[in-house]
Amino acid sequence: MKRRDLVDLLMLAALWGGSFLFIRVAVAPFGAFPLMFLRTAIGALVLLPLLLRTRLRDGLRGHVGHIALVGVLNSALPFVLYGYAMLRLSAGYSSILNATVPFWSALVAFVWLGQRLSRLRVLGLLVGFAGVLVLVWGRLRLGDEGVGLSIAAIFGATLSYGIASVATKRYLSDVDAMLGAGGSLLFAALILSPFAAFTWPEHSPGASAWLSAVLLGVFCTGFAYVVFFRLIERIGSVGAVTVTFLVPAFGMLWGALLLGESITVAMIAGTAIILVGTALTTGLIGERKATSTGAARSPRRTRAAPADSPPD
């Protein structure tokens, strides 16, 4: 991996890890629907200049419905679920649970596309979910004193990401990747707009909440997409998905440094186990990597790829 690719990888992990920080700060003042409407709308605006450079109308022709579907599954629904969950859960803890996305992607691909799961990948699923158990053990209580519903919301979000990754592969494989990303964000913003209007806070959120919302949209969504697809062009999707290993570390780091969140032994142990499972499930260890340099030299017009590591 070249130095510039390593820099991009670390920057992307820092951005997506930072998204949990910004959500944690802004979701209570805004509410889940308004905040995620701002996130998707701002992210789409950031990508708009790039979209205008493509043949936008031709690219959308015949794919509007599928792009809208991916917009719901990859942005609108999981973003809102994360917003709801992080009213109760810390940024660091949420970023760790986000690392379960590849497990859901593998399971959905098995059920929907009949994609074979090797023994190592099945082992990765089992190891990964063992790590999840370490994290959630004793925290699944419902009611005012428990966070069970919040944890369930994150699992709903990561499942939605997994379905979105397979839907992208199934329906948008011949669509320019940046067009698919920007179009799905635009549709997500349109879908969320009436819910955001209905639940918009009566009192304007403070400066820190507005700043967090803007940074979430500009850097952790719009700019992060650009970096992610640039990495896919250079090192391939298998290499780019290694960002999954770094996001929880940055999520915990930002939460601890800027919000004073604690990092427990269970969080570190659960993270380590989940990431071993992720490496096995995605084929990053234990299986021969099909391509690295070949993928890095792919044409600049990158086609849509499954979002194994979603922008969160």
Buried (B, 14 or more C-beta within 10 A) or exposed (E): BEEEBEEBBEBBBBBBBBBBBBBBBBBBBBBBBBBBBBBBBBBBBBBBEBBEEBEBEEBBEEBEEBBBBBBBBBBBBBBBBBBBBBBBBBBBBBBBBBBBBBBBBBBBBBEBEEBEBEEBBBBBBEBBBBBBEBBBEEBEEEEEEBBBBBBBBBBBBBBBBBBBBBBBBEBBEEBBBBBBBBBBBBBBBBBBBEBBEEEEEEEEBEEEBBBBBBBBBBBBBBBBBBBBBBBBBBBBBBBBBBBBBBBBBBBBBBBBEEBEBEBEEBBBEBBEBBBBBBBBBBBBEBEEEEBEEEBBEBEEEBBBBBBBBBBB
